Amino acid sequence: MELCRNCEPGEACYVPDKFRVYGVEEFGVVTGEHEMMRQIYHKGPIACGIAVPQALDDYTGGIFCDQSGDLEIVHDISVVGYGVEDGQKYWLVRNSWGTHWGEDGFFRVCRGTNNIAIESDCSWANPKDTWTEPVWHNTLDEQKEDPRNDYTVYDFPQPEYDPTTDQVIKPDHFLSETPSKACRHRAFTSANDYIKTTPYSWEDEDYEVPESVDWRDMNGKNYMSWNKNQHIPQYCGSCWAQATTSALADRFNIMNDLKTASPVGLDAQVVVNCQAGGSCNGGDPALVYKWANENGLQHSSCMNYIAKNLDHACKDIDVCRDCTWPPPAVGESGIDGCRAVKDTKYYASEYYPLSGAHKMKVEIAKNGPIECGIEATAEFDQYFGKDIYHQHLDDPQLNHAISVVGYGVTEDGEEYWIGRNSWGTYWGDYGFFYMKMYHNNLGIETDCVAAIPTYDKPESQPTIFEQ
């Protein structure tokens, strides 16, 4: 279970029957400026050990050249490139301290002088192709029954903080108005309004809707933030937070044309922490975008996803934090060693509802992925592979939130949606699915929400655009 797990409500977590694995064909060590440059140029990033003097801990930007002479290796980083600025050679390095640190999580350090011991202990590896023909780990019975597995039955529904009473309460239902395991309200059930200050994308009568759109591969570029699993390390009904943050992060990547240091990912745990639409017991996706409009969302490096509600009101330290040595003892939170930090805010200038295949296609083609509700049935739960799924329901109960990232058409002329789920990469097609279009399968064309990304905090009371 240390390798892979999945969790269901009110039950102990378990090891999936199979999950993807990745490996390397070759690996080795490399030292010295020129050998490191050669390896990076021909094969890609390498891992290196470094010393961490206090000045590096305090780094905010520029080319770092340590003056202390510290060469004691205590930390590992990834060297992703090299360059020259104003005659000064440098390594381009990715750290693992969050995007609030350094240059969006990266730093540059003097090259050619073994500064902070960066040229003395590095490793490289060449990946093995396990994706063209997927390689799977098939779980054995003894692995499923390993006594070291986590057999805890976590609370369901989860206790949650009630801001009206300033108390932690244990709900006696889990979105009782919808079926069991539901994690999504209908959009705008709690939000009183939406914000649209410009014409809707589908009102452009001259626009020729593309036959197919797939934001995973648009002219050779993949604009997706990474796939997620809302159900680990324990079950959490945060689909409403996952689908919305994924769709908006993808739209930031489209707006940026992938020119940020690494693709944008937005933090669903912060959304749960601040009850920005709900909790691990379900929520309203429209409220996430309302929060993004009024307060801004955080980068995914601000808070690790723990699939758990807070037991107190959301504070700055629950929005974006950094923690220091030493690591906490088993059973301790370690929060005393943490502090709140500020990072880039990701806003939504507009957010609005839409439904119907035509509007969805135009919106996705012009602006990027959208969030939609579906009824997650027992049959859909078992979906695997690349088949086009269809299951018509006369009265779909929208109990789950997903992101629609594109659409396509088969050689036989059958149109379909490309959806992204938040159930891990061992589900579906690497976490994605394909759904037959026009028949409102599982209610996918009934209730969707979109948002427009911006780095600028929107005005507090914008004009509402009338259709």
ZIKA-V505367 format. One record per run of one state. SS is the DSSP state (H for helix, E for strand, C for the rest). FROM is the first residue (numbers start at 0). LEN is the number of residues. If there is no record, write none. Layout:
BEGIN
<<SS	FROM	LEN> <SS	FROM	LEN>>
END
This chain:
BEGIN
<<C	0	5> <E	5	1> <C	6	5> <E	11	1> <C	12	1> <E	13	1> <C	14	3> <E	17	3> <C	20	3> <E	23	7> <C	30	2> <H	32	11> <C	43	2> <E	45	5> <C	50	3> <H	53	4> <C	57	5> <E	62	2> <C	64	10> <E	74	11> <C	85	2> <E	87	7> <C	94	8> <E	102	1> <C	103	2> <E	105	5> <C	110	4> <H	114	3> <C	117	4> <E	121	6> <C	127	8> <E	135	3> <C	138	2> <H	140	4> <C	144	8> <E	152	1> <C	153	5> <E	158	4> <C	162	4> <E	166	4> <C	170	13> <E	183	1> <C	184	10> <E	194	1> <C	195	5> <H	200	3> <C	203	9> <E	212	2> <C	214	3> <E	217	1> <C	218	2> <E	220	1> <C	221	7> <E	228	1> <C	229	7> <E	236	1> <C	237	1> <H	238	18> <C	256	9> <E	265	1> <C	266	1> <H	267	6> <C	273	4> <E	277	2> <C	279	1> <E	280	3> <C	283	1> <H	284	10> <C	294	2> <E	296	1> <C	297	1> <E	298	1> <C	299	16> <H	315	3> <C	318	2> <E	320	3> <C	323	11> <H	334	3> <E	337	3> <C	340	5> <E	345	9> <C	354	2> <H	356	11> <C	367	2> <E	369	5> <C	374	3> <H	377	4> <C	381	2> <E	383	1> <C	384	3> <E	387	2> <C	389	10> <E	399	10> <C	409	5> <E	414	6> <C	420	2> <E	422	1> <C	423	4> <E	427	2> <C	429	2> <E	431	5> <C	436	4> <H	440	3> <C	443	4> <E	447	7> <C	454	13>>
END
